[in-house]
Amino acid sequence: MADLPILPGSTVVVRDGRSIYNGYRGFVQRISGQQAAVLFEGGNWDKLVTMPLKLLEQA
């Protein structure tokens, strides 16, 4: 699936060994330039984080 573009609504996985979100799966909410706002949900918490598209992989 690496050939598919990452668009709002896409499910993505973070691939950055330096990030605390490495391996987390989230949903792209919006894209601005080379940044994506990704919503992570986990039990009783939700977190919206902006990160570079190059660190995201289509799930």
C-alpha positions as a Markdown table, in Angstrom:
| # | Residue | x | y | z |
|---|---|---|---|---|
| 1 | Met | 0.0 | 0.0 | 0.0 |
| 2 | Ala | 3.0 | 2.3 | 0.0 |
| 3 | Asp | 1.9 | 3.6 | -3.5 |
| 4 | Leu | -1.4 | 5.0 | -2.2 |
| 5 | Pro | -1.4 | 8.7 | -1.1 |
| 6 | Ile | -2.1 | 9.6 | 2.5 |
| 7 | Leu | -5.3 | 11.5 | 2.6 |
| 8 | Pro | -7.7 | 12.8 | 5.3 |
| 9 | Gly | -9.5 | 9.7 | 6.7 |
| 10 | Ser | -6.6 | 7.4 | 6.0 |
| 11 | Thr | -5.4 | 5.0 | 8.7 |
| 12 | Val | -1.7 | 5.4 | 9.3 |
| 13 | Val | 1.1 | 4.0 | 11.4 |
| 14 | Val | 4.0 | 6.2 | 12.8 |
| 15 | Arg | 7.4 | 4.9 | 11.6 |
| 16 | Asp | 10.0 | 7.0 | 13.6 |
| 17 | Gly | 12.2 | 5.3 | 16.1 |
| 18 | Arg | 12.8 | 8.6 | 17.9 |
| 19 | Ser | 9.1 | 9.3 | 18.5 |
| 20 | Ile | 7.0 | 8.2 | 21.5 |
| 21 | Tyr | 4.3 | 7.5 | 18.9 |
| 22 | Asn | 6.4 | 5.0 | 17.0 |
| 23 | Gly | 4.1 | 2.1 | 16.0 |
| 24 | Tyr | 0.9 | 3.9 | 17.0 |
| 25 | Arg | -2.0 | 3.6 | 14.6 |
| 26 | Gly | -4.1 | 6.7 | 14.0 |
| 27 | Phe | -6.4 | 8.5 | 11.6 |
| 28 | Val | -5.4 | 11.5 | 9.5 |
| 29 | Gln | -7.7 | 14.4 | 10.2 |
| 30 | Arg | -6.2 | 17.0 | 7.9 |
| 31 | Ile | -3.1 | 17.7 | 5.9 |
| 32 | Ser | -1.3 | 21.1 | 5.5 |
| 33 | Gly | 1.8 | 21.2 | 3.3 |
| 34 | Gln | 4.0 | 18.3 | 4.4 |
| 35 | Gln | 2.4 | 18.0 | 7.8 |
| 36 | Ala | -0.6 | 15.8 | 8.9 |
| 37 | Ala | -2.8 | 16.1 | 12.0 |
| 38 | Val | -3.2 | 12.5 | 13.2 |
| 39 | Leu | -5.8 | 11.5 | 15.8 |
| 40 | Phe | -4.7 | 8.7 | 18.2 |
| 41 | Glu | -7.4 | 7.1 | 20.3 |
| 42 | Gly | -6.6 | 4.8 | 23.2 |
| 43 | Gly | -9.2 | 3.7 | 25.7 |
| 44 | Asn | -10.1 | 6.8 | 27.7 |
| 45 | Trp | -7.9 | 9.3 | 25.9 |
| 46 | Asp | -7.7 | 11.0 | 22.5 |
| 47 | Lys | -4.7 | 12.9 | 21.2 |
| 48 | Leu | -4.3 | 15.0 | 18.1 |
| 49 | Val | -0.7 | 15.3 | 17.0 |
| 50 | Thr | 0.8 | 17.1 | 14.0 |
| 51 | Met | 3.7 | 15.3 | 12.4 |
| 52 | Pro | 5.5 | 15.2 | 9.0 |
| 53 | Leu | 4.0 | 13.0 | 6.3 |
| 54 | Lys | 7.3 | 11.3 | 5.8 |
| 55 | Leu | 7.0 | 9.6 | 9.2 |
| 56 | Leu | 3.7 | 8.1 | 8.4 |
| 57 | Glu | 2.9 | 4.8 | 6.6 |
| 58 | Gln | -0.4 | 3.8 | 5.2 |
| 59 | Ala | -2.0 | 1.0 | 7.4 |
